[in-house]
Amino acid sequence: MNRQQRDGEPGARPATVPYASSGHTSIEQLMAEQGTGPITDVSVLHGDFWPEEESVEEFVATIREWRGHKRTDPAA
């Protein structure tokens, strides 16, 4: 509990709640600390991690390989 909350009137609710009911920092507090806000443009989420010349099938095969799956395993 911060000093502002301790020194307030007994029973008075603080102006801001730094923790959610679970005891963890609230989303508002995290956003304030990190200087972030809601995403308004989804294009900022676009990743450029896979070469355009490789097909979706190659992508899936690579993911399966990274995860240790074998193409002959029917459960994979």
C-alpha positions as CSV (number, residue, x, y, z in Angstrom):
1,M,0.0,0.0,0.0
2,N,1.5,3.4,-0.9
3,R,1.7,6.4,1.5
4,Q,-1.2,8.2,-0.2
5,Q,-3.5,5.4,0.6
6,R,-2.3,5.0,4.2
7,D,-2.6,8.6,5.1
8,G,-6.2,9.1,3.7
9,E,-9.3,9.2,5.8
10,P,-10.2,5.9,7.5
11,G,-12.6,4.0,5.3
12,A,-12.2,6.4,2.4
13,R,-11.5,4.8,-1.0
14,P,-8.3,5.9,-2.8
15,A,-8.8,7.9,-6.1
16,T,-7.0,5.1,-8.0
17,V,-6.8,1.5,-7.3
18,P,-3.2,0.2,-8.0
19,Y,-4.1,-3.4,-7.6
20,A,-6.9,-5.6,-9.0
21,S,-9.0,-7.6,-6.7
22,S,-6.6,-10.5,-7.3
23,G,-3.8,-8.6,-5.7
24,H,-2.0,-8.1,-9.0
25,T,-1.3,-4.8,-10.6
26,S,-4.3,-3.5,-12.5
27,I,-4.2,-3.2,-16.3
28,E,-4.5,0.6,-15.9
29,Q,-1.5,0.7,-13.6
30,L,0.5,-1.5,-16.0
31,M,-0.4,0.7,-18.9
32,A,0.6,3.8,-17.0
33,E,3.9,2.3,-15.9
34,Q,4.8,1.1,-19.4
35,G,3.5,4.3,-21.2
36,T,1.3,2.3,-23.4
37,G,-2.4,2.3,-24.4
38,P,-5.0,0.4,-26.4
39,I,-4.0,-0.6,-29.9
40,T,-5.9,1.4,-32.4
41,D,-4.2,0.2,-35.6
42,V,-4.0,-3.6,-35.9
43,S,-1.3,-3.3,-38.6
44,V,1.3,-2.7,-35.9
45,L,0.8,-6.4,-34.9
46,H,1.9,-7.6,-38.3
47,G,5.1,-9.7,-37.9
48,D,7.7,-10.1,-40.6
49,F,9.2,-13.4,-39.4
50,W,8.7,-15.7,-42.4
51,P,10.2,-15.4,-45.9
52,E,7.5,-14.6,-48.5
53,E,8.9,-17.2,-50.9
54,E,8.1,-20.1,-48.6
55,S,4.7,-21.7,-48.7
56,V,2.2,-22.3,-45.9
57,E,3.0,-26.0,-46.2
58,E,6.7,-25.3,-45.6
59,F,5.8,-23.1,-42.6
60,V,3.6,-25.9,-41.1
61,A,6.3,-28.5,-41.7
62,T,8.9,-26.3,-40.0
63,I,6.7,-25.7,-37.0
64,R,6.1,-29.5,-36.7
65,E,9.8,-30.1,-36.9
66,W,10.6,-27.5,-34.3
67,R,8.0,-29.1,-32.0
68,G,9.6,-32.5,-32.5
69,H,6.6,-34.1,-34.5
70,K,7.3,-36.5,-37.2
71,R,5.1,-36.4,-40.4
72,T,4.6,-40.2,-40.1
73,D,3.2,-39.9,-36.6
74,P,-0.6,-39.8,-37.0
75,A,-1.0,-38.1,-33.6
76,A,1.2,-35.2,-34.7
